[in-house]
């Protein structure tokens, strides 16, 4: 059996019921893969019960109460108290204590690689993504397919105990999102970035998704890769807490895990060696024409750091490819290059 099975879980109903189903599906993963990690224990010791965490919760409830209700359901389904699970969902909005090990700092700064490939002629636009994360999560993540009572149906890759949306996903309005970690140092009390990502899965089109990222009350940020199937438009959005910058993709482009746009030249950020090397490698491969062999030709590359499967600390947990047609999104999710089309499907656009 593969060490990285990706289960397919379906959920429907109101926000709490959806969260409960997802929390129950990842309960063992949360207990066995999250609670014992140095990252979680350090964040728990520093921030649990703090006024800062309470400020993040208040901001989330004020902005998106329904998505906080999903987190409440996740906590109940996982058999955990709400604040423990909410804290885990704020992992990227909270500074790690300086005393944590270099390995944990590396894991916390881990990110992903995304490709945006604009449509040509009748061909679909493509968004493709490597989801990189801690090796401990191999085999513990799931693909969720959700039919809520309110809002569009959506699907997303999910970590144990974590609100879906911050990895890769899509909805029946034709909005596709993949997310890359950034390490900008502009933290502020505000809406957690996990909640922002979940909100984008409710957007009706690309412009609505971008408007969500224009909020000035975000606690921290990500780089978001967005697509709109109806128009086949693609956009790269860098959105740290202190601002945003949007670039529509008119040619193939890649993004790793640091800010690239000149709007943020003066913003303090951490650029890891992995992110720099993956960005350089992906840019070079695109320039050399590797995409003629498909997005996987870049994302499965093991001669660079783009695909990571030989590290006990970090691993590529999944590779996703979304093909955006005006009436549908065809998607596939690979657990590893050797297990092609582990999951696949088509979401009709309504």
N, C-alpha and C positions, 0 to 999 in steps of 0.2 A: 504494500500500500504506500502511496505517496506520503511523504512527511508533511505535505502541504495541501490537504484536501480543503476545498472551499465549498461549504454547505450552502444550499439554496433555501432560504426561509421566507415564507409569505406571512404577511400580517395585514389586518384590516380593522376598521372601526374608528372609534374616537382616539384622541391623542394618547390618553393614558393606556387604552387597550393595546394600541400599536406598540408603545414603549414596553409594556409588560411582556408582550410576545417576544420582542427583541432582547429584552433583559433576561428572560428565561432561557432563550436560545444561546446566550453567551455567558450564562451564570458561572459555569465551571471554568471557562476561560478567564473570567474576571478574578475568580478566587485563586486559580492556580498560576495565572500568567501576569497578573497586574499587582495584586496586593503585596507580593513578596519582593517586587523589584525595588532597587535602591531609589530610583526616580520617584516612584509613588510614595515610599516611606519618607523620603526627604521633603517632598511637597506637603505630605500630611502633617509632619512634625512642625513645619514652618507656617502653614497657612490654614489648617483646619481650625474652625472657630474664630478666625481673624475678621477684623472689620473690613479688610480689603476684599476677602472672599465674599463677605456679605454684600459689599458694594457691587461686585460683579453679578451676584444673584439678583439684587434689586434692579439693576440695569436690564438684565435679561428678562425678568418678569414684566417690566414696564414696556419693553419693546416687543417681545415675542412670547407672551404667556403660554400659547399653545405648545411651543417647542420646549419650554420648561416643563410643561405637563408631560411631554414625551419622556423627558429625563426622569421625572418622578415615576413614570411607569417602568422605565428601564431599571431603576433602583429597586422597585418592588419586585419585579420579575427576577432580578439577580439576587434577591434576599439581602440587600444592603440598605443602610440608611441613606437618605437623599443627599446629605452634605458630602458623604464619601464619594458618591458617584458624580455629583456636581463638581467637586474638586478635581476629579480625574478628567472631566470634560473641560476644565480650565487649565490643563497642564501647560499649554502654550502661552497662557496669559499671566503666568506666575513665574517669577524669577527663581531659579534653582539656587539653593544655598551654595556658597563657594566651596564648602568642604566635600562635596560629592566627588566621586572618583572620575578620572578622565574618561573611562568607558561610559559612564552614565551621561557625562556631558556630550560625548559623541552621539549617543543614542538620542538624546534630547534634540540635537541639531540635525538629526537624520532627515533626509528629504527624498524627493522623487525627481523623475525626469519626464517632461511632457513634450510632445510634438504637436504642432498645429499645421495642418496641410490644407490650404484653401482649395475649393472646388475649381475644376477646370472643365468647361463644356458641360456635359451631362453627368460628369463624375461627381460623387459625393464629396463634401468636405469631410476631413478626418481629424479627430482628436485622439491621440494615443498616449498612454501613460504607464510608467513603471511606478508602482507603489512600493517604496522602500521603507522598512521599519525594523524594529528590534527583532532579532532572530527568535526571541521567546514567543512571538506571535505567529510563527509558522504553524498552520493547522488550526488556529484558534479564531480566524476571521471568517466572516460569512458574507454572502451576497443576499441582500434583502429586497423583496418586491412587495410594495405597500400600496394598499387601496384605502385611503383615508375617507372618512365621512365628509370631510371638508378639504377642498383643494385638489390639485391634480394627483393622479397616481404617479409614483416615483419608485426608482430602484437605486441602490447604492451599495458599495463595499463598506463593511462595518467592522471596526475593532471591538473587542470585548468591552461592554459597558459604556461605549462611547456613542453619542448621538451621531447618526449617519450624516454624510454630506461632505466631510472634510477630506475625502479620499478621491473617489470618482463615482459619478452617478448621472442620472438623467430623469426627466419627467415626461409625461404624455403631452405637454405643451411643446415638446421638441427642444427644451433647454438641456444642454449637456454641460457638466462641470467636472473638471479635474483640478486638484489643488496641490500646490507645492509649498512646503514649509519655507519661511524666511526667518532670519534671526535679526530683525531690526530691534534696536534697543529703545523703542519709544512707547513702552508700556504705560497704560493709564487706566484708571477705573472706568469701566464701560461694559458694553455688550461683548461677551466672550466670542472669540472667533469661530468656535464650533457652532454656536447658535446662528451666526451670520451665514455660515456655509449651509446649514439646514434651511435657512430662509430662502436661499437661492434655489433650492429644489422646489420651491413653491412659486417661482417666478413664471410669468406667462410668456416672456420673450427675453431676448438678449438685453434690450434697453431697460427692462424692469430689473434684471439681475444687476446691471451696472449701477442703477440707482441705489440698490441696497448697499453697494460698496462705497457709496458717497457719504454714508452716515459719518458724522463727526464724533460719535460716542462709542467707537469701537475700542475694545480693551487692548488688542494687538492685531496682527494681521497675517495674511497669507498672500501668495501669488495665486490668482485664479485664472484658469483657462476656460473660456466660455464659448459655447456654440449655440446657434439657433437653426434648427433643422429647416423651418419654413423658408428662411431666407438664405440658408447655408453660410451665414456670416460667422466668423470666428474672431475672438478678441482675447488679448493677453492683458490682464489687469493686475498691476502691482498695487497692493492695498495695505501698507502698514497702518498703524493706528493713526498716524498724523497726516495722512493724505491718501491720494489715489492717483494713478496714471493709467490711461487706457491706450492700447495700440490695436487697431484692427489688423488682422493678419492678411496681407496681400501677397505674401510669398511664404514658403515653408519656413518655420522657425522652431527653435527649441527653447526650453526654459528649465533650469535646474533649481537651485535653492538660495539664490541671492538676488538682490535688486539690481536690475540692469539699466533702468531708465534714468535719464539725466535729472529728472525732477527730484531724485533722491540722492544725488551725488553728495550732499552734505549730511545725510542721515547716518548715524553710527549703526553699523551692522557687523555681524560676524560672518565671514566668508570661509567656509571650510575648504580644505584641500580637495575633498571629494566633489563638492559642488563645482569648484573651479574647473577641475579636470573633466567632469561629465559635461559641463557646458561647452568647453573647448572641443571635446571629442564629438559631441552631437553636432555642433556647428560645422566642424570639418567634414563629417560624414554626409551631412546635407549638401554641402558645397561640392562634394565629390560624386553626388548622384546616387547615394545609397537608397534613397526613398523609392527609386524605380523598382526595387525589390520588395517594397512594402514597408510599413512602419516598423514591423517586427525586426527587420534587418538592422535597424538602429537599436531598438530597445532590447533585443536579445543579445547584443554584442558583449562578449565576455573578454575581449582583448583590451577593453578599457574598463572603467568603473561603472559603465552605464547599467549593466546587469550584474547584480551582486549575489553570488551564491556560494562563495568560498570563505565566508567570514562568520565566526561564531557569535559576533556581536550584531551585525547588520545583514539584512537579507532583502532581496526583492520578493515581496509577498505575493504580488500579482501583477500581471500586465493586461491592460484593457485597451481595446480599440473600438472607437465609435465611428460609424459611417453615417453621415447626416444627409438624408434625402429630404425633399420638400414635404413628403407625406409620412415619413417614418425614420426611425433611427435603428440601424442594425448594429448590434453590439456583440462582442465576444470578450471573455475573460480567461486568461491563461494562468494556471497555477505556476507552471515552469515552462521553458521552451520545449521540454520533452513531453508535455501534456497539453497539446494544442487544443483550443476550444474546449477547455474544461467546462465552461458554461457559455451559452450563446442564446441569442433571441432577437426579436424585433419588437420595438415599441411603436405602435401607430400613433401619429400625431393628430390630436383633435383640436 
